[in-house]
Each structure stands twice: as structure tokens, then as C-alpha cells.
Amino acid sequence: MLFRRRRAPQRHQDVLAAAVYEGDSRARERIDRWWAGGGDDREQVWRGAWFLLTAASFRFGNHERPEQVAPVLEFLLQPDPTSPYLPRVRLTTCLPQTADDPPAGVYHGDPQVRRLVEAALRFPDPDLRRRLADLLSATDQPGLLDALETAFRPRGRPGPTYLDAAPPGHETRCNLWLRGEPNALLRIVSANPNLPRPPAGPGDVDLVLLALLKDRLDLLPALDQDALAERLLEYLGMWLPGEVHDRCRRALRDLPAVAMLCDRAMLGDAEAVAAVRDAGHRPSHPAWVPVFLLLTRQFAAYRAADPDARVLQSACSADRSGIDEATVVDRVLAVLGTDLPDDVAAAVRRSLRDLGPLGRPSVEDLRRRWMRRALLDRATQLEPEAAATVVAAGYLPEDDDQPLLPLLFLTGQFDRYDDEDPDGTQLPAVLAERRYRYAHEHFRTVAQRAGRPDPWPPEEPPRDRPSPSPHVTTWPSSFTGHF
């Protein structure tokens, strides 16, 4: 009579509590009858179970009361042949189709689906933890699959370096392993035959690693290809199992000629270079092709694409890329420092020395100026090819923040330097004002090489500063007496 007098939701919850906590056989019979009958009775029992779990602080860390959670989970894990999903237990019978939490401030016994995954990973009862893990390893219930993907995304997204995740001597930025062995979540998602699912949208790249682990490269074309290429290169830069790295490389070579992949190759990423060379990728804008072929060391193709030694001039006329002009200059200078074929090196040097102004306002002329500026900066850092280019081409500073005298001294143009600063007093004055732009060691090196005095100005002695007077609002460091 007590149960009958309560309002329906509270009545079902009370009967369920008596059945699972007190072992009341009559309450258990009534719960089983309500569940078998379906409809509103089953719904109220289902919500009552989640009210009890919430009251026991299910998966709230130190606040959780496992002794109250376990009987309810045992009830939900009992067989139910009417469940439309595997495994056929009460838990999968009524779960929603997604793992979304109920709206803030609204709760009527709504299931917290994501906490089931947390319980499968960390619930203190090892037997229940194993049973939940087995359930998640086999389920096809959409809400549980959604919850598994939700748990996987932050662990598969490259983050900080995780200690003890990779084998000894290696580092990884994905939190799915323990000393190179799969952790509990990875074992679950690897075992589940219904994962991975097709991406929810083109930007869902945080599930790429799951597709790679399960060798489902057929799912990757649905993703944003630039974002996919970026993520694949990230994975190749850390420890992952060898088969995952192999699949990353296969996926990179199957990509269309995405701009980001070509840019990364021009920046010197070894995996990107190998991918574009193997796949025969080219930048979409033809004007970028010569510098792309040069920087990826495809010299036969470069000779055909740049017969007139106009590699940098061509880049200046191209649409903007992900690489700025200063970086292009840095990369070209770096390639010149390697074992280039003589004819290729000569062509690149001719292009570097023909970046003078066009004499008409244009975007191309502005880019040439930025490249000249980059060459001047590198020359003042004693980069040999840049210094030789500046001297041979006669490039001079065009901006107020690039004074002439330091450049003349550092590039060894002493005849002109002596004309500009005959008594050697102007350069130290310039350096005293702009020492932040230069390195003393560079001037010392050139001075020793040329047998000249070091022009670097002496360090200024620190100025004596009067001690500040106490402010009226300053609190004393200790108090005496009473307030």
C-alpha cells in the first residue's frame, strides 16, 4: 500500500530500491513484471535506476558510493531478449541514440551515457568493470558507440608528451598506450567491430587515429583533406605502432595534391617530401612549381620547369601560399648549402642575384623587396650564400631599421665602409642604439678575419636607481599590536 500511495515515478524508484538494495523478493517480482510489460512502467523503472545511480554519485570520483552503484548496474546488466541492440541486456534496451547529456538544469532520471565508459575504465569493482568493458567491446548501441568516440577523441588528439605511454626511449603525444601496450580504452575500441563509424563531418579529424588503428583508410576521404594531412604528419612525428605509421604514409600518398602537404614539403618536412615525391604532387599554382621542385630536390623536373633560372621571380608572381617570402629565401639558402648539382646551384644563384626592383608598383615588386630584405638579414648573420648574393647583386638596405654601416662591415665591403665611416666612430654609435638587432660575435668574427678593431660598443654601466619611497597604501611586512 505504501508503494501504491506514492506518485508513480517515486513509487517505481522506491520499489526498485527495495529490490536491489534490500533483496525484497516481492519488490523484485513487481520490478520484473513492470519491465516485461514495457510502456510507461518500464520507462519509470529505467529512470528510477538512473535516479539511484545519481544519488550514489555514479562516477563522481571520490564521492562515488560503489556499494550503492553496483547493485543497480547488476540490475541493468541482466539479460533482456527484447533489446534491439547487442548485447541484449536491460542497459541497451532503453539507452538514447546519442551520448549527449540532458540540458543544463533539466534532469528526470535521464541516463548519463558517457559515465558508462568511465565506469568500464575505472570502476573499483574489477568484475563489474570487466563486464562493462566486455559490453562496450561488442555493443552496436549508437549511444554507447557515441560515448566511446567521445572518450577517444581527446586521447587520440596530439597533446603534450605523455610519460610512460610509449615504449622506453620513445615519446608519444597520444594517451592510448602504457609503455607501448594498449590501455583499457584502446583495447575496447579495438575489439568493437562497429567502430570506427563514418565521420560525423569533414572536421572530425580527432577520430583519424581510430581509422588508422583499424585499417579503415576508406573513411578518410570524407574528412577535410588539409586537416587530415596535418594530422597524419603529426602522427608521423611521434611514436605510434609501426603499422599505424605505415598506414599514415599510405594515406598521405592517397591524398589529392592538398596545398598544405605541398607547403610542408617546401618547408623541409621529410615525410611530406617523401609523400609528394612518391605521389607526384605539384602545387596548384604553376608559378610555385619551380621552387617546389627545387626544395623537394626533384632536380630533373626542376631543370625542365625553370630553364631561365627564374625560380624566385616565379614565386614572387604566384598567388600567396602558406609560406612567406622570408621563409622561401631561408629554404633556398639551406638547399644551396647542400650538395646540389653544379648547374642547379648556378641557376639558383642567378635567380637570387636578380631580385632588384621592377620599377613599377606591383605585388610582385613588393615581394621582391621582402626577399631582398630577408637576404640582407641573413647576410648580417654571416650566412655565406646570403652575404655573397648581397655583395654580387649590390643589394642595400631600403628600410630605416636596416642601417647601412653594419651591413657593409659584416659583408666585408670595406672600401665602401671606409668611405662611409672614415674614422670608425659612426658604426659603434649605430650599434649602441640598435645592438638588439645584431650579435656581438658576428662583428668580432669579421673583425678578427679582416684584422680590424672590434666595433662593438662597450656595455653601458647600470644606472643607480634611487630606492622608491614607500607608498601610503603599502602594507608593512609585519604587524604589531591589535586592530
C-alpha positions in Angstrom: 0.0 0.0 0.0 2.9 2.3 0.7 4.2 1.9 -2.9 0.7 2.5 -4.3 0.1 5.7 -2.4 3.3 7.4 -3.8 3.3 9.3 -7.0 4.2 7.0 -9.9 7.9 8.0 -10.6 8.8 7.9 -6.9 6.9 4.6 -6.4 8.9 2.8 -9.2 12.1 4.2 -7.7 11.2 3.0 -4.2 10.2 -0.5 -5.4 13.5 -0.7 -7.4 15.5 0.4 -4.4 13.8 -2.3 -2.2 14.6 -4.9 -4.8 18.2 -4.1 -5.4 19.3 -2.9 -2.0 17.2 -4.9 0.4 16.7 -8.1 -1.6 12.9 -7.8 -1.3 11.5 -10.7 -3.3 8.0 -9.1 -3.7 9.6 -5.8 -4.9 11.8 -7.8 -7.4 8.8 -9.6 -8.8 7.0 -6.3 -9.3 10.0 -4.7 -11.0 10.4 -7.7 -13.3 6.7 -7.5 -14.2 6.8 -3.8 -14.9 9.9 -4.2 -17.0 8.4 -7.1 -19.0 5.2 -5.2 -19.6 7.1 -2.3 -21.3 5.4 1.0 -21.9 5.4 3.7 -19.1 6.1 1.2 -16.4 9.4 0.1 -18.0 10.3 3.8 -18.6 9.7 4.6 -14.9 11.8 1.7 -13.8 14.5 2.7 -16.2 14.5 6.3 -14.9 14.4 5.1 -11.4 17.6 3.2 -11.9 19.3 6.4 -13.1 17.9 8.3 -10.1 19.5 5.7 -7.9 22.8 5.9 -9.7 22.9 9.7 -9.5 22.0 9.6 -5.8 25.1 7.3 -5.4 27.3 9.8 -7.2 27.9 7.4 -10.1 31.4 8.2 -11.5 31.9 11.3 -9.4 35.4 10.1 -8.3 35.9 10.1 -4.6 32.3 10.9 -3.9 31.0 7.8 -5.6 29.4 5.1 -3.4 30.3 1.9 -5.3 28.3 -0.3 -2.8 25.2 1.5 -3.9 26.1 1.8 -7.6 27.0 -1.9 -8.1 23.5 -3.4 -7.4 21.9 -1.0 -9.9 24.5 -1.8 -12.6 23.9 -5.5 -11.9 20.2 -5.0 -12.5 20.9 -3.1 -15.8 23.3 -5.8 -17.0 20.7 -8.6 -16.6 19.6 -10.2 -19.9 16.7 -8.8 -21.9 15.9 -10.6 -25.1 13.7 -7.6 -26.3 16.6 -5.3 -26.5 17.2 -4.1 -30.1 20.9 -3.9 -29.6 23.8 -6.1 -28.7 24.4 -7.3 -26.1 20.7 -7.9 -25.3 20.6 -6.6 -21.7 18.4 -4.1 -19.9 21.1 -1.4 -20.3 20.9 -1.4 -24.1 17.1 -1.7 -24.2 16.3 1.9 -23.3 19.6 3.9 -23.8 19.2 7.0 -26.1 20.7 7.1 -29.5 23.4 9.6 -28.6 25.7 10.3 -25.6 24.5 13.9 -25.2 23.9 14.9 -21.6 20.5 16.3 -20.8 20.2 20.1 -21.0 21.5 22.1 -18.1 19.0 22.3 -15.2 16.8 19.6 -16.6 17.0 16.1 -15.2 14.2 13.5 -14.9 16.3 10.3 -14.5 18.0 10.9 -17.8 20.8 8.4 -18.4 24.4 9.8 -18.3 25.7 7.6 -21.1 29.3 8.8 -21.0 29.7 7.7 -17.4 29.3 4.1 -18.5 32.6 4.3 -20.5 34.3 5.9 -17.4 33.0 3.0 -15.3 34.3 0.5 -17.7 37.8 2.1 -17.3 37.9 2.9 -13.6 35.0 1.4 -11.6 36.6 -0.1 -8.4 34.8 -3.4 -8.6 37.0 -5.4 -11.1 34.3 -7.9 -12.1 31.8 -5.1 -12.9 34.5 -3.1 -14.7 35.3 -6.2 -16.8 31.7 -6.8 -17.6 31.1 -3.2 -18.7 34.3 -3.4 -20.8 33.1 -6.6 -22.5 29.7 -5.0 -23.2 31.3 -1.9 -24.8 33.7 -4.2 -26.8 30.7 -5.8 -28.5 27.9 -3.3 -28.5 26.2 -1.8 -31.5 24.1 0.6 -29.5 24.5 4.1 -31.1 24.6 6.0 -27.8 27.4 3.8 -26.4 29.3 4.0 -29.7 28.9 7.7 -29.5 30.2 7.7 -25.9 33.3 5.6 -26.9 34.1 8.1 -29.7 33.7 10.9 -27.3 36.2 9.3 -24.9 38.6 8.5 -27.7 38.8 12.0 -29.3 40.9 13.8 -26.7 43.1 10.7 -26.2 43.7 10.4 -30.0 44.3 14.1 -30.5 48.0 15.0 -30.2 48.6 16.8 -26.9 51.6 17.0 -24.5 54.1 14.2 -24.3 52.6 11.5 -22.1 55.0 9.9 -19.7 55.2 6.1 -19.8 52.8 5.9 -22.7 55.4 5.0 -25.4 58.0 2.2 -25.1 61.2 3.1 -23.3 63.3 5.5 -25.3 60.3 6.9 -27.3 57.8 9.6 -26.9 54.1 9.9 -27.9 51.5 12.6 -27.6 48.5 10.3 -27.7 47.2 8.9 -24.5 46.2 5.5 -25.6 49.1 3.3 -24.6 51.0 2.3 -21.4 54.7 1.6 -22.1 53.7 0.8 -25.7 50.8 -1.6 -24.8 47.2 -0.6 -25.5 45.4 0.9 -22.4 41.9 -0.1 -21.4 40.0 2.3 -23.7 42.2 1.3 -26.7 41.5 -2.4 -26.1 37.8 -1.7 -26.0 37.6 0.3 -29.2 40.0 -2.0 -31.0 37.8 -5.0 -30.1 34.4 -3.4 -31.0 33.5 -4.5 -34.6 31.2 -1.5 -35.1 34.0 1.1 -34.8 35.0 3.2 -36.5 31.9 4.7 -37.9 31.9 7.2 -40.8 33.0 10.6 -39.7 30.3 12.9 -38.3 31.6 15.7 -40.5 34.7 16.8 -42.5 36.2 18.4 -39.4 36.1 15.2 -37.3 39.8 14.6 -37.6 40.2 13.5 -34.0 38.9 10.1 -35.0 41.6 9.7 -37.7 43.7 7.6 -35.3 40.9 5.2 -34.7 40.5 4.6 -38.5 44.3 4.1 -38.8 44.3 1.6 -35.9 41.5 -0.4 -37.5 43.0 0.0 -41.1 39.9 1.8 -42.3 41.5 4.2 -44.7 38.4 4.1 -46.8 36.8 6.5 -44.3 39.5 9.2 -44.7 38.3 10.8 -48.0 35.2 12.1 -46.1 37.4 14.4 -43.9 38.9 17.8 -44.7 42.0 16.9 -46.6 44.2 19.7 -45.4 43.3 19.0 -41.8 43.8 15.3 -42.5 47.3 15.8 -44.0 48.3 18.0 -41.0 47.2 15.3 -38.5 48.9 12.5 -40.4 52.2 14.4 -40.4 51.8 15.0 -36.6 51.3 11.2 -36.1 54.5 10.5 -38.1 56.4 12.8 -35.8 55.8 10.8 -32.7 55.9 7.2 -31.5 53.0 5.1 -32.7 52.9 1.4 -33.6 54.8 0.6 -36.8 51.7 -0.5 -38.7 50.0 2.8 -37.8 52.9 4.8 -39.3 52.8 2.6 -42.4 49.1 3.4 -42.8 49.8 7.1 -42.3 52.2 7.0 -45.2 49.8 5.2 -47.4 47.1 7.7 -46.6 49.4 10.6 -47.3 50.2 9.2 -50.7 46.5 8.7 -51.5 45.6 12.3 -50.7 45.0 14.7 -53.6 47.6 17.4 -54.0 46.5 19.4 -51.0 48.1 22.8 -50.6 49.2 22.2 -47.0 51.1 19.0 -47.9 53.0 20.8 -50.7 53.7 23.7 -48.3 55.0 21.3 -45.6 57.2 19.7 -48.2 58.7 23.0 -49.2 59.4 23.7 -45.5 61.5 20.6 -45.4 59.2 18.1 -43.6 60.9 14.8 -44.6 57.6 12.8 -44.5 55.8 15.4 -46.6 58.7 15.5 -49.1 58.6 11.7 -49.5 54.9 11.7 -49.9 54.8 14.4 -52.6 57.7 12.8 -54.5 56.1 9.3 -54.4 52.6 10.6 -55.3 53.8 13.1 -58.0 52.0 16.0 -56.3 52.5 19.6 -57.6 51.3 22.9 -56.2 48.0 24.1 -57.7 49.5 27.4 -58.9 52.1 26.8 -61.7 54.3 29.7 -60.5 55.1 27.8 -57.3 56.2 24.6 -59.2 59.9 25.6 -59.8 60.6 26.4 -56.2 58.6 23.4 -55.1 60.7 21.1 -57.3 63.9 22.7 -56.1 63.1 22.4 -52.4 62.0 18.8 -52.7 65.2 18.0 -54.7 63.5 16.8 -57.9 66.3 18.2 -60.0 65.4 16.7 -63.4 61.9 18.1 -63.2 63.3 21.4 -61.8 65.5 21.9 -64.9 62.6 21.4 -67.2 60.4 23.8 -65.1 62.9 26.6 -64.7 65.1 26.8 -67.9 65.8 30.5 -67.5 66.8 30.5 -63.8 63.8 32.4 -62.6 62.8 30.3 -59.7 62.4 33.1 -57.1 60.9 35.5 -59.7 58.3 33.0 -60.5 57.4 32.6 -56.8 57.1 36.4 -56.5 54.4 36.3 -59.2 52.4 33.5 -57.7 49.3 33.7 -55.5 50.1 33.7 -51.8 50.9 30.4 -50.3 51.3 29.1 -46.7 55.0 30.2 -46.9 56.1 33.8 -46.7 58.9 35.3 -48.8 61.5 35.3 -46.0 60.9 31.6 -45.4 61.3 30.9 -49.1 64.7 32.6 -49.0 65.7 30.7 -45.9 64.8 27.4 -47.5 66.6 28.2 -50.8 69.7 29.3 -48.9 69.5 26.0 -46.9 69.3 24.0 -50.1 72.3 25.9 -51.6 74.3 24.7 -48.6 73.8 21.0 -49.7 75.3 19.0 -52.5 73.3 20.5 -55.4 74.3 19.7 -59.0 76.5 22.5 -60.3 74.1 23.7 -62.9 71.2 23.8 -60.4 73.3 25.7 -57.9 74.3 28.2 -60.6 70.7 28.7 -61.7 69.6 29.4 -58.1 72.4 31.9 -57.5 71.5 33.8 -60.7 67.9 34.0 -59.5 68.9 35.2 -56.1 71.0 38.0 -57.7 68.3 39.2 -59.9 65.7 40.3 -57.4 66.1 44.0 -58.0 63.1 46.4 -58.2 60.8 46.2 -61.2 60.4 49.9 -61.4 56.6 49.8 -61.2 54.3 49.4 -58.2 53.0 45.8 -58.1 52.6 42.9 -55.7 55.5 41.1 -57.4 57.7 44.1 -56.8 56.7 44.2 -53.1 57.5 40.5 -52.8 60.9 41.0 -54.4 61.6 43.7 -51.8 60.7 41.3 -49.0 63.1 38.7 -50.4 65.9 41.3 -50.7 65.2 42.3 -47.1 65.4 38.7 -46.0 68.7 38.3 -47.8 70.1 41.4 -46.0 69.1 40.0 -42.7 70.7 36.7 -43.3 73.9 38.4 -44.6 74.2 40.3 -41.3 74.0 36.8 -39.6 77.1 35.7 -41.7 75.1 33.3 -43.8 77.7 32.7 -46.6 75.4 32.4 -49.6 73.3 35.4 -48.5 76.5 37.5 -48.0 77.8 36.5 -51.4 74.5 37.3 -53.0 74.2 40.7 -51.4 77.7 41.7 -52.4 77.4 40.4 -56.0 74.0 41.9 -56.6 74.7 45.2 -54.8 71.6 44.9 -52.5 71.4 47.7 -50.0 69.0 48.5 -47.1 65.8 50.1 -48.1 64.2 50.5 -44.6 65.1 52.7 -41.8 65.5 49.8 -39.4 68.3 48.3 -41.6 71.2 50.7 -41.3 73.9 50.6 -44.0 77.1 50.5 -41.9 76.6 47.2 -40.1 75.8 45.5 -43.4 78.9 46.9 -45.1 81.1 45.7 -42.2 79.6 42.3 -41.8 79.7 41.5 -45.6 83.3 42.7 -45.9 82.7 45.6 -48.2 85.4 47.7 -46.5 86.2 50.0 -49.3 82.7 51.5 -49.2 82.6 51.1 -45.4 85.7 53.3 -45.1 84.2 55.9 -47.3 81.1 56.0 -45.2 82.8 55.9 -41.8 86.4 57.0 -42.3 87.2 57.4 -38.6 85.3 54.3 -37.4 83.1 56.2 -35.0 79.7 56.0 -36.7 79.3 52.2 -36.6 79.7 51.9 -32.8 77.2 54.7 -32.4 74.7 52.9 -34.6 75.3 49.7 -32.7 74.8 51.4 -29.4 71.3 52.3 -30.5 70.5 49.0 -32.2 72.5 46.4 -30.5 69.3 44.3 -30.1 69.3 43.7 -33.8 72.8 42.2 -34.0 75.1 39.6 -32.4 78.4 40.8 -31.0 80.1 37.5 -32.0 79.4 38.3 -35.7 81.2 41.6 -35.6 84.1 40.0 -33.5 84.4 37.2 -36.1 84.6 39.6 -39.1 86.9 42.0 -37.3 89.4 39.1 -36.5 89.2 37.9 -40.0 89.9 41.3 -41.5 92.4 42.4 -38.9 90.2 45.3 -37.9 89.2 46.6 -34.4 86.0 45.2 -33.0 83.4 48.0 -33.5 81.0 46.7 -30.8 80.4 49.5 -28.2 81.2 48.8 -24.6 78.3 47.8 -22.4 76.7 50.7 -20.5 77.2 50.6 -16.8 73.9 50.0 -14.9 72.4 53.2 -13.7 72.0 53.8 -10.0 68.3 54.0 -9.3 67.0 55.7 -6.1 65.1 53.4 -3.8 61.4 54.1 -4.2 59.8 55.8 -1.2 57.0 53.8 0.4 53.6 54.4 -0.9 50.9 55.4 1.5 48.9 52.3 0.7 51.8 49.9 1.1 51.2 47.4 3.9 54.1 46.8 6.3 55.7 43.3 6.2 54.6 42.6 9.8 52.2 43.9 12.3 52.4 44.6 15.9 49.6 45.5 18.3 46.0 44.9 17.7 43.4 46.3 15.3 
